[in-house]
Amino acid sequence: MKKLFIVITFFFITSLFAQQTGYISGNATANLIQPLSIKSGVGDLDFGEILVSGSSFVEKIEPSFGKQFIVTGHSGKNVTVRFSSVELTNYEWASKFGGKLSTLTFTPNVISKNSLTILDGNSLPLVQNGLIGELQIYVGGEIRISPKQEIGDYVGLFVLSVTY
């Protein structure tokens, strides 16, 4: 009986260690892309001195005469362009000289280098320029002057952002 127990134990232990190990393979991948950046180019969004005339009118800066921004990144990738209208205020001027506070709304007009209109949220490809991708954006816009617009230096911050 003792031999039978040893033999059964031997077969049981042998069958535990006799199992096969399975192998499976999978792909490892990485997509390295050029970092996205935006820099200021030529031009500005300065409407200059405007005479208040007692009637309403619109002052405009055409995008091609406005502010240029240059976006660089991974060639062929799309970027989403974001911007919005900006409230300009004469707060600093009115505080300094005792004038009345007032605002103007700057409504941007944005185009690409090839004069395509860009709306907030549009997605555009970065075009190959050497080893990088590039997108040139031009910003102009308009302000509406009311008949009784308060005088002063109006200032606001226009923000243009791009993301992959």
DSSP file (Angstrom, degrees, kcal/mol; ACC not computed):
  #  RESIDUE AA STRUCTURE BP1 BP2  ACC     N-H-->O    O-->H-N    N-H-->O    O-->H-N    TCO  KAPPA ALPHA  PHI   PSI    X-CA   Y-CA   Z-CA
    1    1 A M     >        0   0    0      0, 0.0     4,-1.7     0, 0.0     5,-0.1   0.000 360.0 360.0 360.0 -36.4    0.0    0.0    0.0
    2    2 A K  H  >  +     0   0    0      1,-0.2     4,-1.7     2,-0.2     5,-0.1   0.875 360.0  51.2 -63.5 -38.5    2.9    2.3    0.7
    3    3 A K  H  > S+     0   0    0      1,-0.2     4,-2.3     2,-0.2    -1,-0.2   0.879 106.9  53.9 -66.5 -38.4    4.3    1.9   -2.8
    4    4 A L  H  > S+     0   0    0      1,-0.2     4,-2.5     2,-0.2    -1,-0.2   0.901 107.2  50.7 -63.9 -40.6    1.0    2.7   -4.4
    5    5 A F  H  X S+     0   0    0     -4,-1.7     4,-2.3     2,-0.2    -1,-0.2   0.893 110.6  49.2 -64.8 -40.6    0.7    5.9   -2.5
    6    6 A I  H  X S+     0   0    0     -4,-1.7     4,-2.2     2,-0.2    -2,-0.2   0.889 112.1  48.4 -65.7 -40.8    4.3    7.0   -3.6
    7    7 A V  H  X S+     0   0    0     -4,-2.3     4,-2.4     2,-0.2    -2,-0.2   0.918 112.2  47.7 -67.0 -44.3    3.5    6.2   -7.2
    8    8 A I  H  X S+     0   0    0     -4,-2.5     4,-2.2     1,-0.2    -2,-0.2   0.913 112.7  49.4 -64.2 -41.8    0.2    8.1   -7.2
    9    9 A T  H  X S+     0   0    0     -4,-2.3     4,-2.5     2,-0.2     5,-0.2   0.902 110.1  51.6 -62.7 -41.5    1.9   11.1   -5.5
   10   10 A F  H  X S+     0   0    0     -4,-2.2     4,-2.4     2,-0.2    -2,-0.2   0.919 111.3  46.5 -60.7 -46.4    4.7   10.9   -8.2
   11   11 A F  H  X S+     0   0    0     -4,-2.4     4,-2.0     2,-0.2    -1,-0.2   0.881 113.0  50.2 -65.6 -37.7    2.2   10.9  -11.1
   12   12 A F  H  X S+     0   0    0     -4,-2.2     4,-1.3    -5,-0.2    -2,-0.2   0.933 113.4  44.0 -66.5 -46.5    0.2   13.8   -9.5
   13   13 A I  H  X S+     0   0    0     -4,-2.5     4,-1.5     1,-0.2    -2,-0.2   0.885 113.0  52.8 -65.7 -39.9    3.3   16.0   -8.9
   14   14 A T  H  X S+     0   0    0     -4,-2.4     4,-0.9     1,-0.2    -1,-0.2   0.885 107.1  51.6 -63.6 -39.5    4.6   15.2  -12.4
   15   15 A S  H  < S+     0   0    0     -4,-2.0    -1,-0.2     1,-0.2    -2,-0.2   0.814 105.6  56.3 -70.7 -27.7    1.3   16.2  -14.0
   16   16 A L  H >< S+     0   0    0     -4,-1.3     3,-0.7     1,-0.2    -1,-0.2   0.909 113.8  38.7 -66.4 -41.5    1.4   19.6  -12.1
   17   17 A F  H 3< S+     0   0    0     -4,-1.5    -1,-0.2     1,-0.2    -2,-0.2   0.511 102.1  73.3 -87.3  -5.2    4.9   20.5  -13.6
   18   18 A A  T 3<  +     0   0    0     -4,-0.9    -1,-0.2    -5,-0.1    -2,-0.1   0.405  67.5 120.2 -90.3   3.0    4.2   19.1  -17.1
   19   19 A Q    <   -     0   0    0     -3,-0.7     2,-0.2    -4,-0.2    -3,-0.0  -0.410  63.2-123.3 -70.1 144.2    1.8   21.9  -18.1
   20   20 A Q        -     0   0    0     -2,-0.1     2,-0.5     1,-0.0    -1,-0.1  -0.616  15.3-129.9 -86.5 145.3    2.9   23.9  -21.2
   21   21 A T        -     0   0    0     -2,-0.2     2,-0.2     0, 0.0    -1,-0.0  -0.836  22.5-140.4 -94.3 131.2    3.3   27.7  -21.0
   22   22 A G        -     0   0    0     -2,-0.5     2,-0.4     2,-0.0     0, 0.0  -0.580  11.4-152.7 -89.7 154.6    1.5   29.6  -23.8
   23   23 A Y        +     0   0    0     -2,-0.2     2,-0.3     2,-0.0     0, 0.0  -0.963  13.1 178.7-126.2 143.9    2.9   32.6  -25.6
   24   24 A I        -     0   0    0     -2,-0.4     2,-0.3     2,-0.0    -2,-0.0  -0.993  12.4-152.4-140.4 144.8    1.2   35.5  -27.3
   25   25 A S        -     0   0    0     -2,-0.3     2,-0.3     2,-0.0    -2,-0.0  -0.851  11.0-176.3-117.3 155.3    2.7   38.6  -29.0
   26   26 A G        -     0   0    0     -2,-0.3     2,-0.3     2,-0.0    -2,-0.0  -0.967  28.8-104.1-144.0 159.0    1.4   42.1  -29.4
   27   27 A N        -     0   0    0     -2,-0.3     2,-0.5     2,-0.0    -2,-0.0  -0.648  22.2-154.8 -86.3 140.3    2.6   45.2  -31.2
   28   28 A A        +     0   0    0     -2,-0.3     2,-0.3     2,-0.0    -2,-0.0  -0.966  22.4 178.7-109.7 130.5    4.0   48.1  -29.3
   29   29 A T        -     0   0    0     -2,-0.5     2,-0.3     2,-0.0    -2,-0.0  -0.905  16.9-172.3-131.9 158.9    3.7   51.5  -31.1
   30   30 A A        -     0   0    0     -2,-0.3     2,-0.6     2,-0.0    -2,-0.0  -0.979  11.2-156.1-147.7 139.9    4.5   55.1  -30.6
   31   31 A N        -     0   0    0     -2,-0.3     2,-0.5     2,-0.0    -2,-0.0  -0.897  13.8-164.3-119.2  99.1    3.6   58.2  -32.6
   32   32 A L        -     0   0    0     -2,-0.6     2,-0.3     0, 0.0    -2,-0.0  -0.727  13.4-173.1 -86.3 124.7    6.1   61.0  -32.0
   33   33 A I        -     0   0    0     -2,-0.5     3,-0.1    41,-0.0    -2,-0.0  -0.853  30.3-100.1-121.4 156.2    4.8   64.3  -33.2
   34   34 A Q        -     0   0    0     -2,-0.3    40,-0.6     1,-0.1    98,-0.0  -0.497  49.3-105.4 -67.2 133.9    6.2   67.8  -33.5
   35   35 A P        -     0   0    0      0, 0.0     2,-0.4     0, 0.0    -1,-0.1  -0.293  34.2-118.4 -60.8 148.8    5.2   70.0  -30.6
   36   36 A L        +     0   0    0     37,-0.1     2,-0.3    -3,-0.1    37,-0.2  -0.743  40.7 165.9 -91.6 134.2    2.5   72.6  -31.4
   37   37 A S  E     -A   72   0A   0     35,-2.6    35,-2.4    -2,-0.4     2,-0.4  -0.977  21.6-157.2-144.4 159.1    3.4   76.3  -31.0
   38   38 A I  E     -A   71   0A   0     -2,-0.3     2,-0.3    33,-0.2    33,-0.2  -1.000  13.7-177.2-137.3 135.3    2.1   79.7  -32.0
   39   39 A K  E     -A   70   0A   0     31,-2.2    31,-2.7    -2,-0.4     2,-0.3  -0.938  30.8-103.5-133.4 158.1    4.0   82.9  -32.3
   40   40 A S  E     -A   69   0A   0     -2,-0.3    29,-0.2    29,-0.2     3,-0.1  -0.591  38.3-175.4 -79.3 133.8    3.2   86.5  -33.2
   41   41 A G  E     -     0   0A   0     27,-3.3    -1,-0.1    -2,-0.3    28,-0.1  -0.021  39.8 -38.9-104.8-147.1    4.0   87.7  -36.6
   42   42 A V  E    S+     0   0A   0     25,-0.1    26,-2.7    -2,-0.1    -1,-0.3  -0.262  93.6  32.8 -77.1 163.9    3.8   91.1  -38.3
   43   43 A G  E     -A   67   0A   0     24,-0.2     2,-0.3    -3,-0.1    24,-0.3  -0.139  61.7-127.4  89.5 179.8    1.0   93.6  -37.8
   44   44 A D        -     0   0    0     22,-0.5    -2,-0.0    21,-0.4    95,-0.0  -0.921  18.8-116.5-155.9 178.9   -1.3   94.7  -35.0
   45   45 A L        +     0   0    0     -2,-0.3     2,-0.6    21,-0.1    21,-0.1  -0.320  60.4 138.1-119.4  46.1   -4.9   95.3  -34.1
   46   46 A D        -     0   0    0      1,-0.1    -2,-0.1    20,-0.0     3,-0.1  -0.850  35.8-168.3 -98.0 116.3   -4.7   99.0  -33.4
   47   47 A F        -     0   0    0     -2,-0.6    -1,-0.1     1,-0.2    13,-0.1   0.582  32.6-149.1 -79.3  -9.6   -7.6  101.0  -34.8
   48   48 A G        -     0   0    0      2,-0.1     2,-0.4     0, 0.0    -1,-0.2  -0.284  46.9 -16.9  75.3-162.4   -5.7  104.3  -34.2
   49   49 A E        -     0   0    0     -3,-0.1     2,-0.4   104,-0.0   104,-0.0  -0.654  64.4-169.2 -82.5 131.3   -7.4  107.5  -33.3
   50   50 A I        -     0   0    0     -2,-0.4     2,-0.5     9,-0.0    -2,-0.1  -0.984  16.6-136.1-124.4 127.9  -11.1  107.7  -34.2
   51   51 A L        -     0   0    0     -2,-0.4     2,-0.5     2,-0.0    -2,-0.0  -0.715  18.6-131.4 -83.7 127.2  -13.2  110.9  -34.1
   52   52 A V        -     0   0    0     -2,-0.5     4,-0.1     1,-0.1    99,-0.0  -0.688  26.3-176.1 -77.9 124.7  -16.6  110.4  -32.4
   53   53 A S        -     0   0    0     -2,-0.5    -1,-0.1     2,-0.4     3,-0.1   0.528  43.0-107.4-106.6  -7.4  -19.1  112.0  -34.9
   54   54 A G  S    S+     0   0    0      1,-0.3     2,-0.3    92,-0.3    94,-0.1   0.415  95.6  80.3  92.4  -3.4  -22.4  111.8  -33.1
   55   55 A S  S    S-     0   0    0     91,-0.2    -2,-0.4    92,-0.1    -1,-0.3  -0.953  87.6-100.4-131.4 156.2  -23.7  109.1  -35.4
   56   56 A S        +     0   0    0     -2,-0.3     2,-0.3    -3,-0.1    90,-0.2  -0.470  48.9 156.5 -77.4 146.7  -23.0  105.3  -35.3
   57   57 A F  E     -B  145   0A   0     88,-1.8    88,-3.1    -2,-0.2     2,-0.4  -0.967  35.5-117.1-158.6 168.4  -20.4  103.8  -37.6
   58   58 A V  E     -B  144   0A   0     -2,-0.3     2,-0.4    86,-0.2    86,-0.2  -0.947  15.3-156.8-117.8 131.6  -18.2  100.8  -37.9
   59   59 A E  E     -B  143   0A   0     84,-2.6    84,-2.2    -2,-0.4     2,-0.3  -0.909  20.2-168.6-104.0 135.7  -14.4  100.9  -38.0
   60   60 A K  E     -B  142   0A   0     -2,-0.4     2,-0.4    82,-0.2    82,-0.2  -0.915  23.2-162.0-127.5 150.7  -12.7   97.9  -39.6
   61   61 A I  E     -B  141   0A   0     80,-2.8    80,-2.5    -2,-0.3    48,-0.2  -0.987  28.3-132.8-123.4 118.9   -9.2   96.3  -40.0
   62   62 A E    >   -     0   0    0     -2,-0.4     3,-2.0    78,-0.2     4,-0.4  -0.470  20.4-120.3 -67.5 141.8   -9.0   93.9  -42.9
   63   63 A P  G >  S+     0   0    0      0, 0.0     3,-1.5     0, 0.0    76,-0.3   0.859 113.0  58.3 -52.9 -39.5   -7.3   90.6  -41.8
   64   64 A S  G 3  S+     0   0    0      1,-0.3     4,-0.1    74,-0.1    -2,-0.0   0.712 113.7  39.5 -66.6 -17.6   -4.5   91.0  -44.4
   65   65 A F  G <  S+     0   0    0     -3,-2.0   -21,-0.4     2,-0.1    -1,-0.3   0.276 112.3  70.3-108.7   7.4   -3.7   94.4  -42.7
   66   66 A G  S <  S-     0   0    0     -3,-1.5   -22,-0.5    -4,-0.4     2,-0.4   0.411  99.0 -36.7 -96.1-130.6   -4.2   93.2  -39.2
   67   67 A K  E     -AC  43 139A   0     72,-2.6    72,-3.1   -24,-0.3     2,-0.4  -0.852  48.5-148.2-108.0 133.2   -2.2   90.8  -37.0
   68   68 A Q  E     - C   0 138A   0    -26,-2.7   -27,-3.3    -2,-0.4     2,-0.4  -0.814  11.1-171.2 -99.5 138.5   -0.4   87.7  -38.3
   69   69 A F  E     -AC  40 137A   0     68,-3.1    68,-3.1    -2,-0.4     2,-0.5  -0.988   9.8-151.6-125.3 140.0    0.0   84.5  -36.2
   70   70 A I  E     -AC  39 136A   0    -31,-2.7   -31,-2.2    -2,-0.4     2,-0.5  -0.952   8.0-164.5-117.4 118.9    2.2   81.6  -37.2
   71   71 A V  E     -AC  38 135A   0     64,-3.1    64,-2.3    -2,-0.5     2,-0.4  -0.863   8.9-175.2-101.4 130.9    1.3   78.1  -36.0
   72   72 A T  E     +AC  37 134A   0    -35,-2.4   -35,-2.6    -2,-0.5     2,-0.3  -0.953  24.1 107.3-126.6 150.1    3.9   75.4  -36.3
   73   73 A G  E     - C   0 133A   0     60,-2.0    60,-3.3    -2,-0.4     2,-0.5  -0.884  67.2  -9.1 179.8-149.2    3.7   71.7  -35.5
   74   74 A H  S >  S-     0   0    0    -40,-0.6     3,-2.0    -2,-0.3    52,-0.3  -0.625  71.9-114.4 -80.6 120.3    3.5   68.2  -37.1
   75   75 A S  T 3  S+     0   0    0     -2,-0.5    52,-0.2    56,-0.3    58,-0.1  -0.251  97.8  15.9 -56.0 133.1    3.0   68.4  -40.8
   76   76 A G  T 3  S+     0   0    0     50,-3.0    -1,-0.3     1,-0.3     2,-0.2   0.187  95.3 121.9  89.0 -16.6   -0.3   67.0  -42.0
   77   77 A K    <   -     0   0    0     -3,-2.0    49,-2.5    48,-0.1    -1,-0.3  -0.508  62.1-123.2 -76.3 147.7   -1.9   67.1  -38.5
   78   78 A N  E     -I  125   0B   0     47,-0.3     2,-0.4    86,-0.2    -4,-0.1  -0.698  22.2-159.9 -88.6 144.6   -5.1   69.2  -38.1
   79   79 A V  E     -I  124   0B   0     45,-3.1    45,-2.8    -2,-0.3     2,-0.5  -0.953  13.7-133.3-120.8 145.7   -5.3   71.9  -35.5
   80   80 A T  E     -IJ 123 163B   0     83,-3.1    83,-1.5    -2,-0.4     2,-0.5  -0.864  19.1-148.3 -98.6 129.4   -8.4   73.4  -34.0
   81   81 A V  E     - J   0 162B   0     41,-2.7    40,-3.2    -2,-0.5     2,-0.4  -0.847  15.9-173.4-102.6 128.3   -8.5   77.2  -34.0
   82   82 A R  E     + J   0 161B   0     79,-2.9    79,-2.6    -2,-0.5     2,-0.3  -0.966  18.2 134.2-125.9 139.6  -10.4   79.0  -31.1
   83   83 A F        -     0   0    0     -2,-0.4     2,-0.3    77,-0.2    77,-0.1  -0.957  22.9-164.3-166.3 168.6  -11.1   82.7  -30.6
   84   84 A S        -     0   0    0     75,-0.5    75,-0.2    -2,-0.3    -2,-0.0  -0.955  36.6 -72.0-153.0 172.0  -14.0   84.9  -29.6
   85   85 A S        -     0   0    0     -2,-0.3     2,-0.4    22,-0.1    22,-0.2  -0.282  48.7-141.7 -63.8 157.2  -15.1   88.5  -29.6
   86   86 A V  E     -D  106   0A   0     20,-2.3    20,-3.4    70,-0.0     2,-0.6  -0.971   5.1-133.0-129.3 138.1  -13.4   90.8  -27.0
   87   87 A E  E     -D  105   0A   0     -2,-0.4     2,-0.4    18,-0.2    70,-0.3  -0.814  20.8-158.7 -89.9 121.7  -14.8   93.6  -24.9
   88   88 A L  E     -D  104   0A   0     16,-3.6    16,-2.3    -2,-0.6     2,-0.3  -0.807  11.8-167.5 -96.2 140.6  -12.6   96.7  -25.0
   89   89 A T  E     -DE 103 155A   0     66,-2.4    66,-2.4    -2,-0.4     3,-0.3  -0.944  30.2-147.4-130.4 152.0  -12.9   99.1  -22.1
   90   90 A N     >  +     0   0    0     12,-1.7     4,-3.2    -2,-0.3     5,-0.3   0.044  60.7 125.2 -98.8  24.4  -11.8  102.6  -21.4
   91   91 A Y  H  > S+     0   0    0      1,-0.2     4,-2.8     2,-0.2     5,-0.2   0.893  70.6  46.1 -53.1 -52.0  -11.4  101.8  -17.7
   92   92 A E  H  > S+     0   0    0     -3,-0.3     4,-2.0     2,-0.2    -1,-0.2   0.924 116.9  44.5 -61.6 -44.1   -7.8  102.9  -17.3
   93   93 A W  H  > S+     0   0    0     60,-0.5     4,-2.6     2,-0.2     6,-0.3   0.942 115.4  47.1 -65.3 -47.2   -8.3  106.2  -19.2
   94   94 A A  H  X>S+     0   0    0     -4,-3.2     4,-1.8     1,-0.2     5,-0.7   0.880 112.3  50.7 -64.4 -37.5  -11.6  107.0  -17.4
   95   95 A S  H  <5S+     0   0    0     -4,-2.8    -1,-0.2    -5,-0.3    -2,-0.2   0.887 114.9  43.4 -64.7 -39.0  -10.0  106.2  -14.0
   96   96 A K  H  <5S+     0   0    0     -4,-2.0    -2,-0.2    -5,-0.2    -1,-0.2   0.881 127.5  27.3 -74.9 -39.4   -7.0  108.5  -14.7
   97   97 A F  H  <5S-     0   0    0     -4,-2.6    -2,-0.2    -5,-0.2    -3,-0.2   0.409 106.4-111.4-109.4   1.0   -8.9  111.4  -16.2
   98   98 A G  T  <5 +     0   0    0     -4,-1.8    -3,-0.2    -5,-0.2    -4,-0.2   0.742  65.0 147.6  78.7  22.8  -12.3  111.1  -14.5
   99   99 A G      < -     0   0    0     -5,-0.7     2,-0.3    -6,-0.3    -1,-0.2  -0.213  54.3 -86.1 -82.1 178.4  -14.3  110.1  -17.7
  100  100 A K        -     0   0    0     51,-0.1     2,-0.2     1,-0.1    -1,-0.1  -0.657  44.1-112.5 -86.4 140.9  -17.3  107.8  -17.9
  101  101 A L        +     0   0    0     -2,-0.3     2,-0.3    -7,-0.1    49,-0.1  -0.469  47.1 158.8 -72.4 142.9  -16.7  104.1  -18.2
  102  102 A S        -     0   0    0     -2,-0.2   -12,-1.7    47,-0.1     2,-0.3  -0.974  24.5-142.9-156.9 165.0  -17.7  102.5  -21.5
  103  103 A T  E     -D   89   0A   0     -2,-0.3     2,-0.3   -14,-0.2   -14,-0.2  -0.929   3.3-161.8-133.1 158.4  -17.0   99.4  -23.7
  104  104 A L  E     -D   88   0A   0    -16,-2.3   -16,-3.6    -2,-0.3     2,-0.6  -0.969  21.6-130.0-130.9 148.0  -16.7   98.5  -27.3
  105  105 A T  E     -D   87   0A   0     -2,-0.3     2,-0.7    39,-0.3    39,-0.5  -0.902  12.4-153.2-103.8 121.8  -16.9   95.0  -28.8
  106  106 A F  E     -DF  86 143A   0    -20,-3.4   -20,-2.3    -2,-0.6    37,-0.2  -0.840   9.5-163.8 -89.7 118.5  -14.1   93.9  -31.0
  107  107 A T  E     - F   0 142A   0     35,-2.6    35,-1.9    -2,-0.7   -22,-0.1  -0.914  17.3-137.0-105.4 111.6  -15.5   91.2  -33.4
  108  108 A P  E     - F   0 141A   0      0, 0.0     2,-0.5     0, 0.0    33,-0.3  -0.322  13.2-160.0 -73.3 149.8  -12.7   89.3  -35.1
  109  109 A N  E     - F   0 140A   0     31,-2.3    31,-2.9   -48,-0.2     2,-0.4  -0.987  20.1-170.1-124.3 115.3  -12.5   88.4  -38.7
  110  110 A V  E     +GF 118 139A   0      8,-0.5     8,-3.1    -2,-0.5     2,-0.3  -0.911  10.3 169.5-119.7 133.7  -10.0   85.5  -39.2
  111  111 A I  E     -GF 117 138A   0     27,-2.5    27,-2.9    -2,-0.4     6,-0.2  -0.909  28.2-120.0-134.5 162.9   -8.5   84.1  -42.4
  112  112 A S  E >   - F   0 137A   0      4,-2.0     3,-2.1    -2,-0.3    25,-0.2  -0.434  44.6 -91.2 -91.7 174.8   -5.8   81.7  -43.4
  113  113 A K  T 3  S+     0   0    0     23,-1.3    24,-0.1     1,-0.3    -1,-0.1   0.841 129.3  52.9 -55.7 -35.7   -2.8   82.6  -45.6
  114  114 A N  T 3  S-     0   0    0     22,-0.2    -1,-0.3     2,-0.1     0, 0.0   0.106 123.4-105.4 -92.4  24.8   -4.8   81.5  -48.7
  115  115 A S    <   +     0   0    0     -3,-2.1     2,-0.4     1,-0.2    -2,-0.1   0.638  67.9 150.6  66.6  20.7   -7.7   83.8  -47.7
  116  116 A L        -     0   0    0      1,-0.1    -4,-2.0     0, 0.0    -1,-0.2  -0.698  51.5-114.1 -80.6 133.0  -10.1   81.1  -46.4
  117  117 A T  E     -G  111   0A   0     -2,-0.4     2,-0.5    -6,-0.2    -6,-0.3  -0.460  27.6-152.7 -66.9 134.0  -12.4   82.3  -43.7
  118  118 A I  E     -G  110   0A   0     -8,-3.1    -8,-0.5    -2,-0.2     2,-0.3  -0.951   8.1-162.7-111.2 123.0  -11.7   80.7  -40.3
  119  119 A L    >   -     0   0    0     -2,-0.5     3,-2.4     1,-0.1   -38,-0.2  -0.707  40.1 -81.1 -98.8 156.0  -14.6   80.4  -37.9
  120  120 A D  T 3  S+     0   0    0     -2,-0.3   -38,-0.2     1,-0.3    -1,-0.1  -0.350 120.2  20.6 -55.8 126.3  -14.1   79.7  -34.1
  121  121 A G  T 3  S+     0   0    0    -40,-3.2    -1,-0.3     1,-0.3   -39,-0.2   0.351  87.5 145.6  94.4  -5.2  -13.7   75.9  -33.8
  122  122 A N    <   -     0   0    0     -3,-2.4   -41,-2.7   -41,-0.4     2,-0.5  -0.328  42.0-139.3 -63.8 148.5  -12.6   75.2  -37.4
  123  123 A S  E     +I   80   0B   0    -43,-0.2   -43,-0.2   -45,-0.0    -1,-0.1  -0.954  25.0 178.1-112.6 127.4  -10.0   72.5  -37.9
  124  124 A L  E     -I   79   0B   0    -45,-2.8   -45,-3.1    -2,-0.5     2,-0.2  -0.951  26.7-113.6-131.1 147.6   -7.3   73.1  -40.4
  125  125 A P  E     -I   78   0B   0      0, 0.0     2,-0.6     0, 0.0   -47,-0.3  -0.513  24.4-121.7 -81.0 147.8   -4.2   71.1  -41.5
  126  126 A L        -     0   0    0    -49,-2.5   -50,-3.0   -52,-0.3     2,-0.3  -0.790  31.7-137.5 -83.5 124.5   -0.7   72.1  -40.9
  127  127 A V  E     -H  134   0A   0      7,-2.3     7,-2.4    -2,-0.6     2,-0.1  -0.652  24.8 -99.9 -89.3 138.3    1.0   72.4  -44.3
  128  128 A Q  E     +H  133   0A   0     -2,-0.3     2,-0.3     5,-0.2     5,-0.3  -0.324  42.8 170.6 -61.8 130.7    4.5   71.0  -44.8
  129  129 A N  E >   -H  132   0A   0      3,-3.5     3,-1.2    -2,-0.1     2,-0.4  -0.777  68.5 -53.6-139.8  89.9    7.2   73.7  -44.6
  130  130 A G  T 3  S-     0   0    0     -2,-0.3    -1,-0.0     1,-0.2    -2,-0.0  -0.655 121.0 -18.1  74.0-127.0   10.6   71.9  -44.5
  131  131 A L  T 3  S+     0   0    0     -2,-0.4   -56,-0.3    -3,-0.1     2,-0.2   0.459 131.4  58.2 -91.4  -1.9   10.6   69.4  -41.6
  132  132 A I  E <  S- H   0 129A   0     -3,-1.2    -3,-3.5   -58,-0.1     2,-0.3  -0.758  79.7-115.1-122.7 169.4    7.6   71.0  -39.8
  133  133 A G  E     -CH  73 128A   0    -60,-3.3   -60,-2.0    -5,-0.3     2,-0.3  -0.787  33.4-168.3 -99.8 150.4    4.0   71.9  -40.5
  134  134 A E  E     -CH  72 127A   0     -7,-2.4    -7,-2.3    -2,-0.3     2,-0.4  -0.990  17.6-174.3-142.7 147.1    2.8   75.5  -40.6
  135  135 A L  E     -C   71   0A   0    -64,-2.3   -64,-3.1    -2,-0.3     2,-0.5  -0.971  14.0-153.7-139.5 124.2   -0.4   77.5  -40.7
  136  136 A Q  E     -C   70   0A   0     -2,-0.4   -23,-1.3   -66,-0.2     2,-0.4  -0.881  14.1-169.6-101.7 127.8   -0.4   81.3  -41.1
  137  137 A I  E     -CF  69 112A   0    -68,-3.1   -68,-3.1    -2,-0.5     2,-0.4  -0.942   6.5-160.2-119.9 136.7   -3.4   83.0  -39.6
  138  138 A Y  E     -CF  68 111A   0    -27,-2.9   -27,-2.5    -2,-0.4     2,-0.5  -0.968   7.0-160.9-120.0 131.2   -4.4   86.7  -40.1
  139  139 A V  E     +CF  67 110A   0    -72,-3.1   -72,-2.6    -2,-0.4   -29,-0.2  -0.945  23.3 145.7-118.4 127.6   -6.7   88.5  -37.8
  140  140 A G  E     + F   0 109A   0    -31,-2.9   -31,-2.3    -2,-0.5     2,-0.3  -0.526  15.3 154.2-128.3-159.2   -8.7   91.7  -38.5
  141  141 A G  E     -BF  61 108A   0    -80,-2.5   -80,-2.8   -33,-0.3     2,-0.3  -0.979  29.6 -94.8 159.6-168.1  -12.1   92.7  -37.3
  142  142 A E  E     -BF  60 107A   0    -35,-1.9   -35,-2.6    -2,-0.3     2,-0.4  -0.970   9.7-156.1-143.9 156.1  -14.4   95.5  -36.5
  143  143 A I  E     -BF  59 106A   0    -84,-2.2   -84,-2.6    -2,-0.3     2,-0.6  -0.989  19.4-138.1-128.4 142.0  -15.7   97.8  -33.7
  144  144 A R  E     -B   58   0A   0    -39,-0.5     2,-0.5    -2,-0.4   -39,-0.3  -0.896  14.4-153.4-103.5 121.6  -19.1   99.5  -33.8
  145  145 A I  E     -B   57   0A   0    -88,-3.1   -88,-1.8    -2,-0.6   -41,-0.1  -0.830  11.4-143.2 -96.5 124.7  -19.0  103.1  -32.5
  146  146 A S    >   -     0   0    0     -2,-0.5     3,-1.5   -90,-0.2   -92,-0.3  -0.419  26.1-106.8 -83.4 163.7  -22.3  104.3  -31.0
  147  147 A P  T 3  S+     0   0    0      0, 0.0   -93,-0.3     0, 0.0    -1,-0.1   0.815 120.4  34.8 -60.7 -30.7  -23.5  108.0  -31.5
  148  148 A K  T 3  S+     0   0    0    -94,-0.1     2,-0.1   -95,-0.1     3,-0.1  -0.138  83.1 159.5-116.4  37.7  -22.7  108.8  -27.9
  149  149 A Q    <   -     0   0    0     -3,-1.5     2,-0.1     1,-0.1   -95,-0.1  -0.389  44.3-115.8 -63.4 132.6  -19.7  106.6  -27.4
  150  150 A E        -     0   0    0    -47,-0.1    -1,-0.1    -2,-0.1    -4,-0.1  -0.406  31.3-118.4 -67.3 144.3  -17.6  107.8  -24.4
  151  151 A I        +     0   0    0     -2,-0.1     2,-0.2    -3,-0.1   -51,-0.1  -0.345  59.9  91.1 -78.9 165.5  -14.1  109.0  -25.3
  152  152 A G  S    S-     0   0    0     -2,-0.1     2,-0.7   -59,-0.1   -61,-0.1  -0.703  79.4 -58.0 137.9 173.3  -10.9  107.4  -24.1
  153  153 A D        -     0   0    0     -2,-0.2   -60,-0.5   -63,-0.2     2,-0.4  -0.808  51.5-153.6 -89.0 115.6   -8.3  104.8  -24.9
  154  154 A Y        +     0   0    0     -2,-0.7     2,-0.4   -64,-0.1   -64,-0.2  -0.779  17.0 179.0 -96.0 131.5  -10.1  101.4  -25.2
  155  155 A V  B     +E   89   0A   0    -66,-2.4   -66,-2.4    -2,-0.4     2,-0.3  -0.978   9.1 155.1-135.2 143.7   -8.1   98.3  -24.5
  156  156 A G        -     0   0    0     -2,-0.4     2,-0.6   -68,-0.2   -68,-0.1  -0.963  38.6-109.9-157.5 168.1   -8.8   94.6  -24.5
  157  157 A L        -     0   0    0    -70,-0.3     2,-0.5    -2,-0.3   -70,-0.1  -0.918  22.3-158.8-112.5 116.4   -7.0   91.2  -24.8
  158  158 A F        -     0   0    0     -2,-0.6     2,-0.5   -72,-0.1   -73,-0.1  -0.802  11.9-163.7 -91.7 130.2   -7.6   89.2  -28.0
  159  159 A V        -     0   0    0     -2,-0.5   -75,-0.5   -75,-0.2     2,-0.5  -0.965  10.8-176.0-120.6 128.5   -6.7   85.5  -27.5
  160  160 A L        -     0   0    0     -2,-0.5     2,-0.3   -77,-0.1   -77,-0.2  -0.990  12.1-176.7-119.1 125.4   -6.2   83.0  -30.3
  161  161 A S  E     -J   82   0B   0    -79,-2.6   -79,-2.9    -2,-0.5     2,-0.4  -0.927  10.1-165.7-126.1 152.0   -5.5   79.4  -29.3
  162  162 A V  E     +J   81   0B   0     -2,-0.3     2,-0.3   -81,-0.2   -81,-0.2  -0.990   8.0 178.6-133.7 143.0   -4.7   76.2  -31.3
  163  163 A T  E      J   80   0B   0    -83,-1.5   -83,-3.1    -2,-0.4    -2,-0.0  -0.979 360.0 360.0-139.6 152.1   -4.8   72.6  -30.3
  164  164 A Y              0   0    0     -2,-0.3   -86,-0.2   -85,-0.2    -1,-0.0   0.471 360.0 360.0 -70.7 360.0   -4.2   69.2  -32.0
